[in-house]
Structures are given as C-alpha cells and as structure tokens.
Amino acid sequence: MSPIRMAALAAVLSCGPIGTAEAASFPCEKAEAADEKAICATLTLNDRDVEMATRFEILRAMLPMGGNAKLREDQETWLAERRACGADIACLTQAYDSRLKTLRAVFSEFTKQGPL
C-alpha cells in the first residue's frame, strides 16, 4: 500500500468519538434543522457523523476527478435524505449506517488498487 493510502487509513482508524458539542460536518452551536439538532444531542449519531465526514473528506482527497464529482453528488443526495428524517433517531441511524456502508466500501476498493 502506498504511503498516501497508509496515511489516509491511519487517519480514518484514529478517528475516535468526540463529545456532543461539535459534530464533524457542522458546528452544533449553529444547528437549526431538526436532523442537525438530533445529531448533536445523540452521541451515537454524533459519532457516525464524525466517521462519515472523515471518510468523505479522505476519499474526496484521494479519488480522481470523476470519482470525486460522483462522491460529492452522492453526498448531496444523502444529505437531502438525512434532512428528510427530521429528528427521527431511527431514521437518522439508518441513513448514517447506509452511507457509512457505502463510504467504507469505496474506501476498501480504493485501498485494494495498489500504488498510485
């Protein structure tokens, strides 16, 4: 595995849970939407948000232009789905689990491809 991929993997693996004061993809003190407030108030959702945002940013930096554009489009679609959950914790949990499964699979495939 190339040094860049090893560093990216280390960054993902070192991503640990944080408190509920700050989610990875947005500042909780500015949360206005119901989904954002629920994420900030629920540690397990906050942790999923941290992992999702970290994986997304690492993949965004690693993928070639075409893959990067698709990743961003998919993220925007997913964010709309997440917003539709409102404050429904079960819906938000399912949305995050689905997105994380996808991002983990993309990351796994990318790291299998060999040196850059």
Residue pairs with C-beta under 8 A, 6 or more apart in sequence:
1 9
1 111
1 114
1 115
2 114
2 115
2 116
4 62
4 116
5 62
5 110
5 111
5 116
8 58
8 61
8 62
8 111
9 111
11 54
11 58
12 51
12 54
12 55
12 58
12 107
15 50
15 51
15 54
17 43
17 46
17 47
17 50
18 24
18 46
18 47
18 50
19 46
20 28
20 40
20 41
20 42
20 43
20 46
21 28
21 29
21 40
22 28
23 31
23 36
23 39
23 40
23 46
23 49
23 50
23 53
24 49
24 50
24 51
24 52
24 53
24 54
25 49
25 52
25 53
25 56
26 36
28 36
28 39
28 40
31 37
31 39
31 40
33 83
34 86
34 87
35 82
35 83
35 85
35 86
35 87
35 92
37 87
38 45
38 86
38 87
38 88
38 89
38 92
39 45
39 46
39 49
39 92
40 46
42 89
42 92
44 93
45 89
45 92
45 93
45 96
48 93
48 96
48 97
48 100
49 96
51 100
52 96
52 99
52 100
52 103
55 100
55 103
55 104
55 107
56 71
56 75
56 103
58 107
59 71
59 103
59 106
59 107
59 110
60 68
60 71
60 72
62 110
63 71
63 106
63 110
71 106
74 102
78 95
78 99
81 95
82 92
82 95
82 96
82 99
84 91
85 91
85 92
85 95
